[in-house]
Amino acid sequence: MDTWQELSALVDERLKAMPSGERGVFAAGVAERLMSRHEALPEDDQAPLTMSLRPLLNFVWEGVLGDSTAFSAVKRGVGEYILSEYCPQRRPGRPG
């Protein structure tokens, strides 16, 4: 790969070729890898927002692995985030 754009286009092409369920597992896997790295940081370096999202990620895993009842918990978790002070659109001075 010569450029970031070429790599991005290749990944985009491969993801579009996957069934939606596989894309969900891929996305959950990427999020899990990032979460695991964050959880491995010293406690003082762990961001409260990131740590608060662990239960939501667990529900995402349950959903993508076949538990259709997990999606109501995922929707609730996303809604709680949108209504929280962490959501960028809800910060002072931002529209929305």
Order of alpha helices (4+ residues) and beta strands (2+ residues): alpha-alpha-alpha-alpha-alpha
